[in-house]
Amino acid sequence: MRKVRPKHKELSEAARKRANARAYVNTYLRRGLIAPQPCKVCGEEKSEKHHEDYDKPLEITWLCRTCHLAHHTGVKQNFTLE
């Protein structure tokens, strides 16, 4: 995997910004400064991080996999994170 995965400097600017935001949040998680939350939409305990704006890496919304995919694909017509 290390042979085929692009180096950080080889990523596009947008991909580098996403990678940095994810790494920043993962560091906070490992240090115990933030804790995983249930899905904001359906309440599922197993959730993942969602960034609306990668310039604000600590502003995350916790979504389960189903709701996260629905948000990105627009499956649910009235899907809101508010």
N, C-alpha and C positions, 0 to 999 in steps of 0.2 A: 504494500500500500504506500509506503514511503517513496517508492520509486516513481509511482504514477501520480500521486497527489501533488498539486502545484504548491510551490513555496509561497509564503505569505506575500513576499515582494512581487510575485508573479500574478497575484490576484488583481482583478479590476478594482477600482477605487470603491465601488459599491459593495463588492464582495468582501473587501478588507474591512469596511465599516461594519458590516454584519458580523464578521468573525470577531472583531474587537468587542462589539457590544455583547455577544454571547459569552466571550471569555471573561469580560468584566463581571457579568451577572453570576457566572459559574464560580468565580473567585469569592464573591460575596456569599454564595450558598455554602461553599466549603468552609468558610470562616464562621458560619452561623449568624451572619449579619442580616440575612433575609431567610425566610422559610417558605417552602412550597405551600401553596394554598389550594383549596378545591376549585374546580372549574367555576368561573364567574357566571356562566350561562346556565349550566344544568346541575352544578353541585357535585359532580363526580370527583372523588378523592384523588384519583390518579390524573395528574394534569401536567401540562408542559408550558413553557414560557412563550409569550407572544409579544413582540415589539411592534408598536405602531410607528415609532420614530427611532431609528438607530442612533440618532444624535443624542438621545436621552436613554442610555442603556439601563438605568435602574427603574425606569417607568415601564413596568411589564404588566401584562394581564395574564392570569393563569387560565388556560383553557384545556379541556380534555382533548384527546386526539380527534374525536368526531367533530366537536365544535370548532376546533382549530382548522380542520380541513374545510368545514362548511363555511367558515369565515373567508378563507382564501379563495374558495371556488365560487362563492355566492350561491350555494345550494339553498340556504334558508333566505327567503326573500326579505323578511323583516328582522334580520340578525343585527343586533346592536350590542356594543360592549359597554354601554352606559347603564 
